[in-house]
């Protein structure tokens, strides 16, 4: 693997890593519906504000979300809504895995 290819994979992995938490996945889906302030997200998630802020910071640093100030509030939005297409792909993998597990289970039961 050459240096340019390695850098590409490192960049991809850092974005995937930023999304690799249930709360951050929730935030991404919540922002699909429109921008939200940290207070709204804190209420929706049911965690303390510092925890939610940390999750938002990780997503922002990865370039997945952006923010804008309005008065004393900060509103977050998806910078790259195409990321939601990745969720569909993940669900296809889950479905495929379930199908395979079902086939294994059938095979196990048939041997009884």
TORNUTOR-106590 format. One record per residue (C-alpha): residue number from 1; z, y, x. Coordinates in pm, 1 decimal, decimal comma, always signed. Each point is the difference from the previous one (the first is absolute). Example, Ala and Ser with C-alpha at 12.3 -4.5 7.8 and 13.67 -1.06 7.14 Angstrom:
2
<i=1 | z=+780,0 | y=-450,0 | x=+1230,0>
<i=2 | z=-66,0 | y=+344,0 | x=+137,0>
! end
This chain:
112
<i=1 | z=+0,0 | y=+0,0 | x=+0,0>
<i=2 | z=-95,5 | y=+335,3 | x=+145,5>
<i=3 | z=+221,2 | y=+309,7 | x=-4,0>
<i=4 | z=-179,3 | y=+168,4 | x=-292,8>
<i=5 | z=+31,5 | y=-313,2 | x=-213,0>
<i=6 | z=+367,1 | y=-36,9 | x=+90,0>
<i=7 | z=+66,4 | y=+361,4 | x=-100,8>
<i=8 | z=-171,1 | y=-62,3 | x=-333,4>
<i=9 | z=+221,2 | y=-301,8 | x=-69,7>
<i=10 | z=+312,1 | y=+187,6 | x=+108,1>
<i=11 | z=-87,7 | y=+282,9 | x=-240,5>
<i=12 | z=-56,1 | y=-245,9 | x=-284,6>
<i=13 | z=+323,6 | y=-182,2 | x=+73,6>
<i=14 | z=+200,2 | y=+323,7 | x=+0,2>
<i=15 | z=-126,4 | y=+85,0 | x=-348,0>
<i=16 | z=+71,8 | y=-349,2 | x=-130,2>
<i=17 | z=+344,5 | y=+13,9 | x=+160,9>
<i=18 | z=+70,1 | y=+332,1 | x=-174,2>
<i=19 | z=-73,6 | y=-163,3 | x=-335,3>
<i=20 | z=+201,9 | y=-314,4 | x=+77,5>
<i=21 | z=+301,9 | y=+74,9 | x=-216,5>
<i=22 | z=+41,0 | y=-46,9 | x=-377,1>
<i=23 | z=+124,1 | y=+356,6 | x=-50,0>
<i=24 | z=-296,6 | y=+146,7 | x=+184,4>
<i=25 | z=-240,1 | y=-212,2 | x=-204,4>
<i=26 | z=+172,2 | y=+131,7 | x=-312,4>
<i=27 | z=-36,7 | y=+359,0 | x=+121,9>
<i=28 | z=-371,5 | y=-48,5 | x=+63,6>
<i=29 | z=-52,0 | y=-133,9 | x=-351,4>
<i=30 | z=+217,8 | y=+273,8 | x=-152,4>
<i=31 | z=-207,3 | y=+266,9 | x=+174,6>
<i=32 | z=-316,6 | y=-154,4 | x=-141,6>
<i=33 | z=+102,4 | y=+156,1 | x=-331,2>
<i=34 | z=+41,5 | y=+345,5 | x=+152,7>
<i=35 | z=+209,9 | y=+195,4 | x=+240,2>
<i=36 | z=+377,0 | y=-32,3 | x=-8,8>
<i=37 | z=+291,4 | y=+177,4 | x=+160,3>
<i=38 | z=+264,2 | y=-187,2 | x=+195,0>
<i=39 | z=+248,7 | y=+39,5 | x=-286,5>
<i=40 | z=-238,4 | y=-174,5 | x=-242,5>
<i=41 | z=-62,3 | y=-280,3 | x=+246,1>
<i=42 | z=+371,6 | y=-35,9 | x=+73,5>
<i=43 | z=+70,4 | y=-40,1 | x=-372,2>
<i=44 | z=-285,6 | y=-247,8 | x=-42,0>
<i=45 | z=+103,0 | y=-210,5 | x=+298,9>
<i=46 | z=+374,7 | y=+16,0 | x=-56,0>
<i=47 | z=+84,7 | y=+59,9 | x=+365,1>
<i=48 | z=+165,1 | y=+291,9 | x=+173,5>
<i=49 | z=-214,4 | y=+298,0 | x=+95,5>
<i=50 | z=+29,4 | y=-54,1 | x=+375,5>
<i=51 | z=-138,4 | y=-353,8 | x=-32,1>
<i=52 | z=-289,9 | y=+114,0 | x=-217,4>
<i=53 | z=-69,2 | y=+288,0 | x=+238,4>
<i=54 | z=-18,3 | y=-243,8 | x=+291,2>
<i=55 | z=-252,8 | y=-214,5 | x=-188,3>
<i=56 | z=-205,0 | y=+309,7 | x=-82,1>
<i=57 | z=+7,4 | y=+104,9 | x=+363,7>
<i=58 | z=-134,6 | y=-337,5 | x=+112,3>
<i=59 | z=-283,9 | y=+13,6 | x=-253,9>
<i=60 | z=-78,6 | y=+359,3 | x=+92,5>
<i=61 | z=-6,3 | y=-74,3 | x=+374,4>
<i=62 | z=-243,3 | y=-285,0 | x=-68,4>
<i=63 | z=-230,4 | y=+241,2 | x=-183,8>
<i=64 | z=+30,4 | y=-178,6 | x=-333,2>
<i=65 | z=+171,4 | y=+283,7 | x=-185,3>
<i=66 | z=+10,5 | y=+374,9 | x=+35,8>
<i=67 | z=+234,6 | y=+267,4 | x=-125,7>
<i=68 | z=-5,2 | y=+359,0 | x=-112,6>
<i=69 | z=+282,3 | y=+243,0 | x=-59,3>
<i=70 | z=+38,1 | y=+176,3 | x=-330,2>
<i=71 | z=+299,2 | y=+231,5 | x=-4,0>
<i=72 | z=+296,1 | y=-203,9 | x=+116,0>
<i=73 | z=-159,3 | y=-334,5 | x=-86,9>
<i=74 | z=-231,2 | y=-220,2 | x=+204,4>
<i=75 | z=-258,9 | y=-197,8 | x=-193,2>
<i=76 | z=-157,0 | y=-315,3 | x=+140,5>
<i=77 | z=-348,7 | y=-130,6 | x=-76,0>
<i=78 | z=-229,1 | y=-279,3 | x=+114,3>
<i=79 | z=-232,8 | y=+121,2 | x=+273,1>
<i=80 | z=-200,8 | y=-320,5 | x=-11,3>
<i=81 | z=-11,0 | y=-149,7 | x=-351,1>
<i=82 | z=-238,4 | y=-266,3 | x=+132,1>
<i=83 | z=+311,8 | y=-171,0 | x=+140,5>
<i=84 | z=+61,6 | y=-129,3 | x=-353,4>
<i=85 | z=-306,4 | y=-224,0 | x=+41,6>
<i=86 | z=+194,5 | y=-179,5 | x=+272,0>
<i=87 | z=+260,0 | y=-93,7 | x=-262,6>
<i=88 | z=-268,2 | y=-176,4 | x=-202,6>
<i=89 | z=-97,9 | y=-197,8 | x=+308,2>
<i=90 | z=+363,4 | y=-97,2 | x=+62,0>
<i=91 | z=+30,0 | y=-121,4 | x=-359,3>
<i=92 | z=-314,4 | y=-211,2 | x=+48,7>
<i=93 | z=+168,1 | y=-164,7 | x=+299,9>
<i=94 | z=+316,8 | y=-63,2 | x=-205,6>
<i=95 | z=-208,5 | y=-155,6 | x=-277,7>
<i=96 | z=-186,5 | y=-220,6 | x=+248,4>
<i=97 | z=+328,4 | y=-112,2 | x=+155,0>
<i=98 | z=+138,4 | y=-85,1 | x=-342,9>
<i=99 | z=-309,8 | y=-205,1 | x=-80,9>
<i=100 | z=+35,3 | y=-193,0 | x=+325,4>
<i=101 | z=+368,2 | y=-62,5 | x=-62,3>
<i=102 | z=-83,8 | y=-122,2 | x=-349,7>
<i=103 | z=-248,6 | y=-247,4 | x=+143,8>
<i=104 | z=+258,6 | y=-125,8 | x=+247,7>
<i=105 | z=+253,7 | y=-38,4 | x=-280,7>
<i=106 | z=-249,6 | y=-197,9 | x=-211,5>
<i=107 | z=-68,2 | y=-226,8 | x=+296,8>
<i=108 | z=+372,2 | y=-53,7 | x=+55,6>
<i=109 | z=+60,2 | y=-84,3 | x=-366,3>
<i=110 | z=-298,4 | y=-237,0 | x=-6,6>
<i=111 | z=+157,6 | y=-204,7 | x=+280,2>
<i=112 | z=+321,3 | y=-65,0 | x=-193,9>
! end
